[in-house]
C-alpha cells in the first residue's frame, strides 16, 4: 500500500471477491499489465498522498479507490475525509481499509475502532466493503507474525471479520500476500469461502499463486506507483460487476 506514518512500509496486497474470475496473464509490466487493460483500474491511498486531486485521478481512469482509515486503535488518517469524500464527489467508487496490528488489541476491538472512524458500508453502489490490510509486521522484523500462533492469527482475523459484519452487514475484503497468509496462518482455508481477496504482487505479469483456499482474486495490487496516486490496482471483473460488488450482490 501507499506509505503512511513512519516507519511504516507499505505492503503487497490481496483481496478476492465473488465475481466471475477473469484470467490476467501478460508479458512485462509497464504501468498496467498488457492483458488486463480492459479491467477497471483503481488505486489505494493513505496519508502519504495527502490531499488528492480527485478530478485528475478520475481523468486518468480511476474507477475505484481504497482509502486508509485507521491502524490499530490509536491512529486515524488525518486526510481521510478529503480522500474518501473527495473520491465520491468525483464519481469514483471508494472504500475504507484498516491496517491490522494483531499484537496490540483483539480483532473485534480494532474492527469497532475502524468502523467508528470511516469503515462503514452502505448499499449505495459507491461504497466498497470495508477492507482488512494484514501483512508482515512493519515495526518488528523479529515478530513478523506479531507473536501470534497460526491458529491465533486465524482467530484474530475471524474476530475482526465477525465484528465488521455485525456492525456493517458486510464481511471485510482481505488484503494480503500469498507468502504472508501461508506463513502466518499456516495456509488456512477457513476464510476464503466468504471473504473477497485483495492480492498484492508487484512487478509481475500476473497475480501469481493465491493464498490457501482462494481460487481467484477480486482486486490485485500490481504496483506501488504509477499513473494514479498511491498503489495501483485492478478489479477482476467488469465495471458493472464492480458496481454490483459495491452494492453487495
C-alpha positions in Angstrom: 0.0 0.0 0.0 1.0 3.6 -0.1 3.3 4.9 2.6 1.8 6.2 5.8 3.2 7.1 9.2 6.9 6.2 9.9 8.4 3.7 10.0 5.6 2.0 8.3 6.3 0.5 4.9 3.5 -0.3 2.6 2.6 -3.8 1.8 1.8 -6.1 -1.0 -1.9 -6.9 -1.0 -4.5 -9.4 -1.6 -8.3 -9.4 -1.9 -10.8 -11.8 -3.5 -14.4 -11.0 -4.5 -17.1 -13.5 -5.5 -17.5 -12.3 -9.1 -16.7 -14.1 -12.4 -12.9 -14.5 -12.4 -11.1 -13.2 -15.4 -7.7 -14.5 -16.3 -5.0 -11.9 -16.1 -1.9 -13.1 -17.8 0.5 -11.0 -19.7 4.0 -10.0 -20.6 6.2 -7.5 -18.9 4.6 -4.9 -16.6 4.8 -1.4 -17.6 2.2 0.9 -16.0 -0.5 -1.8 -16.4 -0.3 -5.5 -17.3 -1.0 -5.6 -21.0 -3.6 -8.3 -20.9 -5.5 -6.5 -18.1 -6.1 -3.3 -20.0 -9.9 -3.8 -20.1 -10.3 -4.4 -16.3 -11.4 -1.5 -14.1 -8.4 0.4 -12.9 -8.1 1.8 -9.3 -5.7 2.7 -6.6 -5.3 2.9 -2.8 -4.1 5.9 -0.8 -3.1 6.9 2.7 -1.9 10.0 4.5 1.2 9.8 2.4 -0.7 11.1 -0.6 -2.2 14.0 1.5 -4.9 16.0 -0.4 -5.6 14.1 -3.6 -6.6 15.8 -6.8 -9.6 13.6 -7.5 -10.7 15.1 -10.7 -7.3 14.4 -12.1 -7.4 10.8 -10.9 -10.8 10.4 -12.5 -9.5 11.8 -15.8 -6.6 9.3 -15.7 -9.1 6.4 -15.5 -9.6 5.7 -11.8 -12.8 3.7 -11.3 -12.3 2.8 -7.6 -10.1 3.6 -4.6 -9.4 2.2 -1.2 -8.6 4.9 1.5 -6.7 4.1 4.7 -8.9 5.0 7.6 -7.2 3.5 10.7 -4.4 1.5 12.2 -4.6 -0.5 15.4 -6.7 1.6 17.8 -4.7 4.8 18.1 -4.3 6.1 14.5 -6.7 7.8 12.1 -5.6 9.0 8.7 -5.8 12.9 9.0 -6.6 13.2 5.3 -9.3 10.6 5.3 -12.2 13.0 4.9 -10.7 14.7 1.9 -9.7 11.5 0.3 -12.8 9.4 1.0 -15.4 12.1 0.4 -13.5 13.7 -2.4 -13.3 10.4 -4.4 -17.1 10.0 -4.1 -17.7 13.6 -5.2 -15.5 12.9 -8.3 -17.6 9.9 -9.2 -15.1 7.3 -8.1 -16.3 4.2 -6.1 -14.5 4.2 -2.8 -14.0 2.1 0.3 -12.0 2.3 3.5 -9.3 -0.1 4.9 -7.8 -0.8 8.3 -4.1 -1.7 8.8 -4.0 -4.5 11.4 -1.7 -4.8 14.3 -2.8 -8.0 15.9 -0.3 -7.8 18.7 -1.9 -4.6 20.1 -5.6 -5.4 20.7 -8.2 -8.0 19.7 -9.6 -8.2 16.3 -13.1 -7.2 17.5 -11.6 -4.1 19.2 -9.8 -3.0 16.1 -12.8 -3.6 14.0 -15.0 -1.5 16.2 -12.4 1.4 16.1 -12.2 1.1 12.3 -16.0 1.2 11.8 -16.3 4.2 14.1 -13.7 6.1 12.1 -14.6 5.6 8.5 -15.0 1.8 7.9 -18.8 1.8 7.4 -20.6 0.5 4.4 -23.9 1.2 2.6 -25.5 -0.4 -0.4 -25.5 2.8 -2.5 -23.3 1.4 -5.3 -20.5 3.8 -4.4 -19.1 2.2 -1.3 -16.8 -0.8 -1.4 -16.9 -3.2 1.6 -14.5 -2.5 4.4 -11.1 -4.0 3.9 -8.6 -5.5 6.3 -4.9 -5.0 5.4 -2.9 -7.8 7.1 0.7 -8.3 6.3 4.2 -8.7 7.9 4.8 -6.6 11.0 6.5 -3.4 9.7 7.6 -2.4 13.2 9.3 -5.5 14.4 11.1 -7.8 12.0 11.7 -10.4 14.7 8.0 -10.9 15.2 6.8 -10.8 11.6 3.5 -12.6 12.5 3.0 -10.4 15.5 3.9 -13.1 18.0 0.6 -15.0 17.3 0.4 -18.7 16.6 -1.0 -19.7 13.3 -4.4 -20.7 14.9 -4.2 -17.5 17.0 -3.9 -15.4 13.8 -6.8 -17.1 12.1 -8.9 -16.5 15.2 -7.8 -12.8 15.3 -8.9 -12.3 11.7 -12.2 -14.1 12.4 -12.8 -11.8 15.4 -12.2 -8.8 13.2 -14.4 -10.1 10.4 -17.3 -11.0 12.7 -17.4 -7.6 14.3 -17.2 -5.8 10.9 -20.1 -8.0 9.7 -22.1 -7.3 12.8 -21.6 -3.5 12.5 -21.8 -3.0 8.8 -23.6 -6.1 7.3 -20.6 -7.0 5.1 -17.6 -9.2 5.6 -14.3 -7.4 5.0 -12.2 -7.8 2.0 -8.8 -9.3 3.0 -5.7 -7.6 1.6 -2.6 -9.8 1.9 0.1 -11.7 0.1 0.2 -15.4 -0.5 3.5 -15.6 1.4 2.2 -13.9 4.5 -1.0 -15.8 4.5 0.6 -19.2 4.1 3.3 -18.4 6.7 1.3 -16.7 9.4 -2.0 -18.6 9.2 -0.5 -21.9 8.3 -2.2 -21.9 4.9 -5.6 -21.7 6.5 -8.6 -22.2 4.2 -11.0 -21.1 6.9 -11.8 -17.7 5.5 -11.7 -18.0 1.7 -15.3 -19.1 1.2 -16.8 -15.8 2.5 -14.1 -13.2 2.1 -13.1 -11.4 -1.1 -9.4 -11.4 -1.8 -7.2 -8.4 -2.5 -3.9 -9.8 -3.6 -0.7 -7.9 -3.6 2.0 -8.9 -6.0 4.2 -6.2 -7.6 6.3 -6.2 -10.8 4.7 -9.3 -12.2 2.7 -10.1 -15.4 0.0 -11.7 -13.3 -1.3 -12.1 -9.8 0.6 -15.4 -9.2 -0.2 -18.1 -6.7 -3.0 -17.1 -4.3 -3.3 -17.7 -0.6 -4.6 -21.1 0.5 -8.3 -21.5 -0.1 -8.8 -18.9 -2.7 -9.2 -19.8 -6.4 -9.4 -16.3 -7.7 -8.7 -12.7 -6.8 -11.1 -9.7 -6.8 -8.5 -7.0 -6.5 -4.9 -7.1 -7.5 -2.4 -4.5 -6.3 0.2 -4.8 -9.0 2.5 -1.9 -8.3 3.2 0.7 -5.6 3.5 3.6 -8.1 2.1 4.5 -11.5 -0.4 6.9 -13.2 -2.7 7.2 -10.2 -1.9 8.4 -6.6 -0.6 5.6 -4.3 -0.6 2.0 -5.2 -2.0 0.7 -8.5 -4.9 -1.9 -8.5 -7.2 -3.8 -10.8 -10.7 -5.2 -10.2 -11.2 -8.7 -11.6 -14.4 -8.1 -13.5 -16.3 -5.6 -15.5 -17.4 -2.1 -14.4 -20.9 -3.4 -14.0 -19.6 -6.2 -11.7 -17.7 -3.7 -9.7 -20.9 -1.7 -9.1 -22.7 -4.9 -8.1 -20.0 -5.9 -5.7 -20.2 -2.4 -4.1 -23.9 -2.9 -3.6 -23.4 -6.3 -2.0 -24.7 -8.6 -4.8 
